[in-house]
Amino acid sequence: MGVATIRIQLDNKTARAYESSSQEQRERLQQLIGFMLQEFAESTPQSLLSLMDDMSQEAAAHGLTPEILDSLLQDE
């Protein structure tokens, strides 16, 4: 499977958090975002809660803890 680059708009705080994160944290976030987009594209409105549960489990499986997410979202 190939890799493509996309551009998304984020608020300034979130963009700064991403830009200041480590390469490992960025890779985890990229995996999480990719998973979220795939699941969203394949989901129906009825499966939203299930999708959210799956995303949480996938994030945890890839090492994204609530603490890491909080640290990414905090201002410097």
DSSP file (Angstrom, degrees, kcal/mol; ACC not computed):
  #  RESIDUE AA STRUCTURE BP1 BP2  ACC     N-H-->O    O-->H-N    N-H-->O    O-->H-N    TCO  KAPPA ALPHA  PHI   PSI    X-CA   Y-CA   Z-CA
    1    1 A M              0   0    0      0, 0.0     2,-0.0     0, 0.0     0, 0.0   0.000 360.0 360.0 360.0 134.8    0.0    0.0    0.0
    2    2 A G        -     0   0    0      1,-0.0     2,-0.4     0, 0.0     0, 0.0  -0.216 360.0-122.8 -80.1 173.5    1.3    3.4   -0.9
    3    3 A V        -     0   0    0     -2,-0.0     2,-0.3     2,-0.0    -1,-0.0  -0.971  24.4-171.6-121.7 134.6    1.5    6.5    1.2
    4    4 A A        -     0   0    0     -2,-0.4     2,-0.5     2,-0.0     0, 0.0  -0.890  18.1-131.6-122.4 154.8   -0.1    9.8    0.3
    5    5 A T        -     0   0    0     -2,-0.3     2,-0.3     2,-0.0    -2,-0.0  -0.909  25.1-176.9-106.4 132.7    0.1   13.2    2.0
    6    6 A I        -     0   0    0     -2,-0.5     2,-0.5     2,-0.0    -2,-0.0  -0.862  18.7-134.9-122.2 161.1   -3.0   15.2    2.7
    7    7 A R        +     0   0    0     -2,-0.3     2,-0.4     2,-0.0    -2,-0.0  -0.965  23.2 178.1-117.1 132.1   -3.5   18.7    4.1
    8    8 A I        -     0   0    0     -2,-0.5     2,-0.4     2,-0.0    -2,-0.0  -0.967  28.1-119.8-129.7 149.1   -6.1   19.4    6.8
    9    9 A Q        +     0   0    0     -2,-0.4     2,-0.3     6,-0.0    -2,-0.0  -0.733  34.8 175.9 -90.0 136.0   -6.9   22.6    8.6
   10   10 A L        -     0   0    0     -2,-0.4     2,-0.1     2,-0.0    -2,-0.0  -0.910  36.9 -95.9-131.1 158.2   -6.4   22.6   12.4
   11   11 A D     >  -     0   0    0     -2,-0.3     4,-2.3     1,-0.1     5,-0.2  -0.386  44.4-106.9 -69.0 159.9   -6.7   25.3   15.0
   12   12 A N  H  > S+     0   0    0      1,-0.2     4,-2.6     2,-0.2     5,-0.2   0.864 117.0  54.2 -58.8 -41.0   -3.4   27.0   15.9
   13   13 A K  H  > S+     0   0    0      1,-0.2     4,-2.1     2,-0.2    -1,-0.2   0.924 111.3  44.6 -61.2 -45.6   -3.1   25.3   19.3
   14   14 A T  H  > S+     0   0    0      2,-0.2     4,-2.3     1,-0.2    -1,-0.2   0.904 112.6  51.6 -66.9 -41.5   -3.5   21.8   17.9
   15   15 A A  H  X S+     0   0    0     -4,-2.3     4,-2.7     1,-0.2    -2,-0.2   0.913 110.5  48.6 -61.9 -43.2   -1.1   22.6   15.0
   16   16 A R  H  X S+     0   0    0     -4,-2.6     4,-1.9     2,-0.2    -1,-0.2   0.900 109.8  52.5 -63.6 -40.3    1.6   23.8   17.5
   17   17 A A  H  < S+     0   0    0     -4,-2.1     4,-0.4    -5,-0.2    -2,-0.2   0.920 112.3  45.3 -61.6 -43.6    1.1   20.7   19.6
   18   18 A Y  H >< S+     0   0    0     -4,-2.3     3,-1.2     1,-0.2    -2,-0.2   0.938 112.7  50.0 -65.2 -47.0    1.6   18.5   16.6
   19   19 A E  H 3< S+     0   0    0     -4,-2.7    -1,-0.2     1,-0.3    -2,-0.2   0.797 112.4  47.7 -64.2 -28.9    4.6   20.4   15.3
   20   20 A S  T 3< S+     0   0    0     -4,-1.9    -1,-0.3    -5,-0.2    -2,-0.2   0.463  92.5 103.1 -92.5  -0.6    6.3   20.3   18.7
   21   21 A S  S <  S-     0   0    0     -3,-1.2    -3,-0.0    -4,-0.4     2,-0.0  -0.362  79.2 -98.7 -79.5 161.9    5.7   16.6   19.3
   22   22 A S     >  -     0   0    0      1,-0.1     4,-2.5    -2,-0.1     5,-0.2  -0.280  33.3-107.3 -73.0 164.1    8.4   14.0   18.9
   23   23 A Q  H  > S+     0   0    0      1,-0.2     4,-2.4     2,-0.2     5,-0.2   0.892 121.9  52.9 -59.3 -40.2    8.7   11.9   15.7
   24   24 A E  H  > S+     0   0    0      1,-0.2     4,-2.0     2,-0.2    -1,-0.2   0.913 109.6  47.8 -63.1 -42.6    7.3    8.9   17.6
   25   25 A Q  H  > S+     0   0    0      2,-0.2     4,-2.5     1,-0.2    -2,-0.2   0.896 110.8  51.9 -65.5 -39.8    4.3   10.8   18.8
   26   26 A R  H  X S+     0   0    0     -4,-2.5     4,-2.8     2,-0.2    -2,-0.2   0.914 108.4  51.1 -62.3 -42.6    3.7   12.1   15.2
   27   27 A E  H  X S+     0   0    0     -4,-2.4     4,-2.2     2,-0.2    -1,-0.2   0.906 110.5  49.1 -62.4 -41.3    3.8    8.6   13.8
   28   28 A R  H  X S+     0   0    0     -4,-2.0     4,-2.4     2,-0.2    -1,-0.2   0.921 112.4  47.8 -63.0 -43.9    1.3    7.5   16.4
   29   29 A L  H  X S+     0   0    0     -4,-2.5     4,-3.0     2,-0.2     5,-0.2   0.899 109.8  52.6 -64.4 -40.4   -1.0   10.4   15.6
   30   30 A Q  H  X S+     0   0    0     -4,-2.8     4,-2.5     2,-0.2    -1,-0.2   0.906 110.5  48.1 -62.1 -41.3   -0.7    9.7   11.9
   31   31 A Q  H  X S+     0   0    0     -4,-2.2     4,-2.5     2,-0.2    -2,-0.2   0.923 113.1  48.1 -63.2 -44.1   -1.7    6.1   12.4
   32   32 A L  H  X S+     0   0    0     -4,-2.4     4,-2.7     2,-0.2    -2,-0.2   0.925 112.6  47.3 -63.4 -45.6   -4.6    7.2   14.6
   33   33 A I  H  X S+     0   0    0     -4,-3.0     4,-2.7     2,-0.2     5,-0.2   0.912 111.9  50.9 -63.5 -42.9   -5.8    9.7   12.1
   34   34 A G  H  X S+     0   0    0     -4,-2.5     4,-2.3    -5,-0.2    -1,-0.2   0.921 111.7  47.4 -60.1 -44.2   -5.5    7.3    9.2
   35   35 A F  H  X S+     0   0    0     -4,-2.5     4,-2.7     1,-0.2     5,-0.2   0.928 111.7  50.7 -62.6 -44.7   -7.5    4.7   11.1
   36   36 A M  H  X S+     0   0    0     -4,-2.7     4,-2.6     1,-0.2    -2,-0.2   0.916 111.1  47.8 -60.7 -44.4  -10.1    7.3   12.0
   37   37 A L  H  X S+     0   0    0     -4,-2.7     4,-2.3     2,-0.2    -1,-0.2   0.898 112.6  48.7 -65.4 -40.7  -10.5    8.4    8.4
   38   38 A Q  H  X S+     0   0    0     -4,-2.3     4,-1.4    -5,-0.2    -2,-0.2   0.944 114.6  45.0 -63.2 -47.1  -10.8    4.8    7.1
   39   39 A E  H  X S+     0   0    0     -4,-2.7     4,-0.8     1,-0.2    -2,-0.2   0.889 112.5  51.7 -65.5 -39.0  -13.4    4.0    9.7
   40   40 A F  H >< S+     0   0    0     -4,-2.6     3,-0.8    -5,-0.2    -1,-0.2   0.918 108.2  51.3 -63.0 -43.5  -15.3    7.2    9.1
   41   41 A A  H 3< S+     0   0    0     -4,-2.3    -1,-0.2     1,-0.2    -2,-0.2   0.819 116.5  40.8 -64.2 -29.9  -15.4    6.5    5.4
   42   42 A E  H 3< S+     0   0    0     -4,-1.4    -1,-0.2    -5,-0.2    -2,-0.2   0.495 100.1  96.8 -96.1  -4.9  -16.8    3.0    5.9
   43   43 A S    <<  -     0   0    0     -4,-0.8     5,-0.0    -3,-0.8    -3,-0.0  -0.366  58.3-145.6 -89.6 163.8  -19.2    3.9    8.8
   44   44 A T    >   -     0   0    0     -2,-0.1     3,-1.7     1,-0.0     4,-0.2  -0.829  35.6-104.4-115.6 160.1  -22.9    4.6    8.9
   45   45 A P  G >  S+     0   0    0      0, 0.0     3,-1.2     0, 0.0     4,-0.2   0.832 120.2  59.7 -55.2 -31.7  -24.5    7.0   11.2
   46   46 A Q  G 3  S+     0   0    0      1,-0.2     3,-0.3     2,-0.1     4,-0.2   0.733 102.3  52.7 -69.1 -21.5  -25.8    4.1   13.3
   47   47 A S  G <> S+     0   0    0     -3,-1.7     4,-2.8     1,-0.2    -1,-0.2   0.252  73.9 108.5-100.4  14.3  -22.3    2.8   14.0
   48   48 A L  H <> S+     0   0    0     -3,-1.2     4,-2.5     1,-0.2    -1,-0.2   0.920  80.8  46.3 -59.1 -47.4  -20.9    6.1   15.3
   49   49 A L  H  > S+     0   0    0     -3,-0.3     4,-2.1    -4,-0.2    -1,-0.2   0.900 113.9  49.3 -63.3 -39.6  -20.6    4.9   19.0
   50   50 A S  H  > S+     0   0    0     -4,-0.2     4,-2.5     2,-0.2    -1,-0.2   0.904 110.0  51.9 -64.0 -40.8  -19.1    1.7   17.8
   51   51 A L  H  X S+     0   0    0     -4,-2.8     4,-2.6     1,-0.2    -2,-0.2   0.913 108.2  50.9 -60.5 -44.4  -16.6    3.6   15.7
   52   52 A M  H  X S+     0   0    0     -4,-2.5     4,-2.0     2,-0.2    -1,-0.2   0.898 110.6  48.9 -63.1 -40.5  -15.6    5.8   18.6
   53   53 A D  H  X S+     0   0    0     -4,-2.1     4,-2.3     2,-0.2    -1,-0.2   0.924 111.5  49.5 -63.3 -44.6  -15.0    2.7   20.8
   54   54 A D  H  X S+     0   0    0     -4,-2.5     4,-2.7     1,-0.2    -2,-0.2   0.902 109.3  51.9 -61.3 -41.7  -12.9    1.1   18.1
   55   55 A M  H  X S+     0   0    0     -4,-2.6     4,-2.6     1,-0.2    -1,-0.2   0.905 109.3  50.0 -62.9 -41.4  -10.8    4.3   17.7
   56   56 A S  H  X S+     0   0    0     -4,-2.0     4,-2.2     2,-0.2    -1,-0.2   0.918 112.5  46.9 -62.9 -43.3  -10.1    4.4   21.4
   57   57 A Q  H  X S+     0   0    0     -4,-2.3     4,-2.4     2,-0.2    -2,-0.2   0.905 113.0  48.7 -65.8 -41.1   -9.1    0.7   21.4
   58   58 A E  H  X S+     0   0    0     -4,-2.7     4,-1.5     2,-0.2    -2,-0.2   0.908 110.9  50.6 -65.3 -42.0   -6.9    1.2   18.3
   59   59 A A  H  <>S+     0   0    0     -4,-2.6     5,-2.8     1,-0.2     3,-0.2   0.924 112.1  47.0 -61.4 -44.4   -5.2    4.3   19.8
   60   60 A A  H ><5S+     0   0    0     -4,-2.2     3,-1.6     1,-0.2    -2,-0.2   0.892 108.5  55.4 -64.8 -39.7   -4.5    2.4   23.1
   61   61 A A  H 3<5S+     0   0    0     -4,-2.4    -1,-0.2     1,-0.3    -2,-0.2   0.804 108.3  49.3 -63.6 -28.9   -3.1   -0.5   21.1
   62   62 A H  T 3<5S-     0   0    0     -4,-1.5    -1,-0.3    -3,-0.2    -2,-0.2   0.278 125.4-101.6 -95.0  10.5   -0.7    1.8   19.4
   63   63 A G  T < 5S+     0   0    0     -3,-1.6     2,-1.1     1,-0.2    -3,-0.2   0.547  73.3 142.5  89.4   7.2    0.4    3.3   22.7
   64   64 A L      < -     0   0    0     -5,-2.8    -1,-0.2    -6,-0.2    -2,-0.1  -0.715  29.7-175.7 -86.0 102.1   -1.5    6.6   22.6
   65   65 A T     >  -     0   0    0     -2,-1.1     4,-2.5    -3,-0.1     5,-0.2  -0.500  40.8-108.3 -91.2 163.2   -2.6    7.1   26.2
   66   66 A P  H  > S+     0   0    0      0, 0.0     4,-2.5     0, 0.0     5,-0.2   0.858 121.6  55.1 -57.2 -33.9   -4.8    9.8   27.6
   67   67 A E  H  > S+     0   0    0      2,-0.2     4,-2.4     1,-0.2     5,-0.2   0.913 108.1  46.6 -66.9 -42.5   -1.7   11.3   29.1
   68   68 A I  H  > S+     0   0    0      2,-0.2     4,-2.1     1,-0.2    -1,-0.2   0.928 113.2  49.5 -64.6 -44.7    0.2   11.5   25.8
   69   69 A L  H  X S+     0   0    0     -4,-2.5     4,-1.6     1,-0.2    -2,-0.2   0.920 111.1  49.6 -61.2 -43.7   -2.8   13.0   24.1
   70   70 A D  H  X S+     0   0    0     -4,-2.5     4,-1.0     1,-0.2    -1,-0.2   0.915 109.9  50.7 -60.0 -43.4   -3.2   15.6   26.9
   71   71 A S  H  < S+     0   0    0     -4,-2.4     3,-0.3     1,-0.2    -1,-0.2   0.856 109.0  52.0 -65.3 -33.3    0.5   16.5   26.6
   72   72 A L  H  < S+     0   0    0     -4,-2.1    -1,-0.2     1,-0.2    -2,-0.2   0.828 112.3  46.0 -68.7 -31.5    0.1   16.9   22.8
   73   73 A L  H  < S+     0   0    0     -4,-1.6    -1,-0.2    -3,-0.2    -2,-0.2   0.550  91.6  99.9 -92.3  -7.9   -2.8   19.2   23.3
   74   74 A Q  S  < S-     0   0    0     -4,-1.0     2,-0.1    -3,-0.3    -3,-0.0  -0.491  78.3-110.6 -77.8 147.5   -1.3   21.4   26.0
   75   75 A D              0   0    0     -2,-0.2    -1,-0.1     1,-0.1    -2,-0.1  -0.419 360.0 360.0 -69.4 152.5    0.2   24.8   25.2
   76   76 A E              0   0    0     -2,-0.1    -1,-0.1     0, 0.0    -2,-0.0   0.484 360.0 360.0 -70.9 360.0    3.9   25.1   25.5
